[in-house]
Amino acid sequence: MVRLKIHVCSGESESWDTIWKWLWFTREVWETEYWKEEKKALKPILTLLSRLRVKSVLDCSCGLGYKTVLFAKAGYEAEGSDASATAIKYAPKLAKDEGVSIRFFHSRYEELGRKCKRKYDCVWSDNFDEINTYGCLKTSARSIYSVLNPGGKLVFTAPPGGDLEKDD
Ligand SMILES: C[S@@+](CC[C@H](N)C(=O)[O-])C[C@H]1O[C@@H](n2cnc3c(N)ncnc32)[C@H](O)[C@@H]1O
């Protein structure tokens, strides 16, 4: 008989740590396809950043840093931050494997004002739209604003139309 031990993560933070640990371990299986998807996802963003005359980008929900690496390879001064300590442990290894040197640091959006060592022309996030309380949205937006250069931009993804109303 095989005994399975089931562990339920205590919250979002432990869940992301678990996901990134597993994905790092298995990356040989999915990475080639993921690079393709990430390049496709980033194409319109790079066009937008070029139009906005952005030179520096903080990828503030970078995960393992795939998009951060692509920002750096596209010539941007790129840094990556994330609330997951596990993601931030592995992200520099991915960057090194890809031949780019990037500063990654552990930070929730709300802590960026304290943890960033510089300001950026753009803060990018593919997770900002997942913030689920108004209080957190306000503190996160304030914190991001504090690390932007004058005229800097926050660029984030939004869920595709579907059932959402404009007010959502
Ligand atoms: C969809 S994943 C990021 C994927 C990654 N950008 C990529 O291209 O592979 C979302 C990330 O947002 C991070 N995250 C969630 N809430 C956060 C917060 N409050 N502050 C910073 N990062 C957060 C999670 O730890 C997770 O790594």
The ligand as an SDF file (V2000), in Angstrom:
LIG
                    3D

 27 29  0  0  0  0  0  0  0  0999 V2000
    1.9030   34.7550  -12.4940 C   0  0  0  0  0  0  0  0  0  0  0  0
    3.2610   34.6920  -11.3710 S   0  0  0  0  0  0  0  0  0  0  0  0
    4.5300   35.5630  -12.1900 C   0  0  0  0  0  0  0  0  0  0  0  0
    5.0410   34.9460  -13.4370 C   0  0  0  0  0  0  0  0  0  0  0  0
    6.3060   35.5890  -13.9710 C   0  0  0  0  0  0  0  0  0  0  0  0
    6.1650   37.0270  -14.1170 N   0  0  0  0  0  0  0  0  0  0  0  0
    6.7090   34.9670  -15.2940 C   0  0  0  0  0  0  0  0  0  0  0  0
    6.7000   35.6680  -16.3130 O   0  0  0  0  0  0  0  0  0  0  0  0
    7.0610   33.7750  -15.2990 O   0  0  0  0  0  0  0  0  0  0  0  0
    2.7710   35.8610  -10.1420 C   0  0  0  0  0  0  0  0  0  0  0  0
    3.8290   36.2460   -9.1290 C   0  0  0  0  0  0  0  0  0  0  0  0
    3.3140   37.3240   -8.3460 O   0  0  0  0  0  0  0  0  0  0  0  0
    3.9020   37.2160   -7.0700 C   0  0  0  0  0  0  0  0  0  0  0  0
    3.1040   38.0130   -6.1140 N   0  0  0  0  0  0  0  0  0  0  0  0
    1.8480   37.7770   -5.6700 C   0  0  0  0  0  0  0  0  0  0  0  0
    1.4780   38.7390   -4.8020 N   0  0  0  0  0  0  0  0  0  0  0  0
    2.5200   39.6040   -4.7050 C   0  0  0  0  0  0  0  0  0  0  0  0
    2.7650   40.8070   -3.9550 C   0  0  0  0  0  0  0  0  0  0  0  0
    1.8520   41.3100   -3.1280 N   0  0  0  0  0  0  0  0  0  0  0  0
    3.9610   41.4140   -4.0980 N   0  0  0  0  0  0  0  0  0  0  0  0
    4.9070   40.9170   -4.9550 C   0  0  0  0  0  0  0  0  0  0  0  0
    4.7480   39.7780   -5.6710 N   0  0  0  0  0  0  0  0  0  0  0  0
    3.5650   39.1420   -5.5570 C   0  0  0  0  0  0  0  0  0  0  0  0
    3.8650   35.7340   -6.7620 C   0  0  0  0  0  0  0  0  0  0  0  0
    4.8190   35.3830   -5.7640 O   0  0  0  0  0  0  0  0  0  0  0  0
    4.2100   35.1430   -8.1390 C   0  0  0  0  0  0  0  0  0  0  0  0
    5.5750   34.8640   -8.2400 O   0  0  0  0  0  0  0  0  0  0  0  0
  1  2  1  0
  2  3  1  0
  2 10  1  0
  3  4  1  0
  4  5  1  0
  5  6  1  0
  5  7  1  0
  7  8  2  0
  7  9  1  0
 10 11  1  0
 11 12  1  0
 11 26  1  0
 12 13  1  0
 13 14  1  0
 13 24  1  0
 14 15  1  0
 14 23  1  0
 15 16  2  0
 16 17  1  0
 17 18  1  0
 17 23  2  0
 18 19  1  0
 18 20  2  0
 20 21  1  0
 21 22  2  0
 22 23  1  0
 24 25  1  0
 24 26  1  0
 26 27  1  0
M  CHG  2   2   1   9  -1
M  END
$$$$
